[in-house]
Amino acid sequence: MDPNQQMQGISPEDEKRMATMIEGMQTRDSLRMYNNLVEKCFDTCVQSFRRKTLEKDEERCVSKCCEKFLKHSSRVSMRFAELNQVTQPPGH
């Protein structure tokens, strides 16, 4: 059965609660992704704590790491969107 058809019998209050839950889940996922990015790039790039600022090579490494991660995430999102279009029945 089509998920949109299943949603038609839901009360407005339940629909609002579901939307709030989904929004919360998306926020948590975004924060988890951001935290994972920070941890991965920090662990990979920061070698010492001699100064309170990053060394030039550490700064460059963090920038490249973040850029690579964001490009990868974008690519994965685009691929999921493509697959979603292929699997949806015509007319939706």
C-alpha positions in Angstrom: 0.0 0.0 0.0 1.1 3.5 -0.8 2.5 5.3 2.3 0.5 8.5 1.3 -2.7 6.5 1.3 -1.9 5.1 4.8 -1.4 8.7 6.1 -4.8 9.9 5.0 -6.6 8.3 7.9 -4.5 10.0 10.5 -5.8 12.8 12.7 -4.3 16.2 12.4 -2.9 15.9 15.9 -1.1 12.6 15.1 0.1 14.0 11.8 1.6 17.0 13.7 3.2 14.7 16.3 4.7 12.5 13.5 6.1 15.6 11.8 7.7 16.8 15.0 9.2 13.3 15.6 10.6 13.2 12.1 12.0 16.7 12.5 13.7 15.7 15.8 15.2 12.6 14.2 16.5 14.6 11.3 18.1 17.1 13.7 19.7 14.3 15.7 21.0 12.7 12.5 22.5 16.0 11.3 24.2 16.5 14.7 25.5 13.0 14.8 26.9 13.4 11.3 28.5 16.7 12.2 30.0 15.3 15.4 31.4 12.3 13.5 32.9 14.6 10.9 34.6 16.7 13.6 35.9 13.7 15.5 37.2 11.9 12.3 38.9 15.0 10.9 40.4 16.0 14.3 41.8 12.5 15.0 43.2 12.3 11.5 44.7 15.8 11.2 45.7 17.2 14.6 49.0 15.8 15.6 50.0 17.8 18.7 48.8 20.4 21.2 51.9 22.6 21.2 49.8 25.7 20.4 46.3 26.9 20.9 45.8 27.3 17.1 46.2 24.7 14.4 49.5 24.4 12.5 49.1 25.3 8.8 49.4 21.7 7.6 46.8 20.6 10.2 44.4 23.4 9.1 44.9 22.3 5.4 44.2 18.7 6.4 41.0 19.6 8.3 39.7 21.6 5.4 40.4 18.8 2.9 38.9 16.2 5.2 35.7 18.3 5.7 35.4 19.0 2.0 35.8 15.3 1.1 33.3 14.2 3.7 30.7 16.8 2.5 31.2 15.9 -1.1 30.8 12.2 -0.3 27.6 12.9 1.8 26.2 15.0 -1.1 27.0 12.2 -3.6 25.3 9.6 -1.4 22.2 11.8 -1.0 22.0 12.3 -4.7 22.3 8.5 -5.3 19.5 7.8 -2.8 17.3 10.3 -4.5 18.0 8.6 -7.9 17.2 5.2 -6.5 14.0 6.5 -4.9 12.8 7.8 -8.2 13.5 4.5 -9.9 11.7 2.5 -7.3 8.6 4.8 -7.1 5.6 3.7 -9.3 4.6 5.9 -12.2 2.4 8.9 -11.3 3.9 9.6 -7.8 
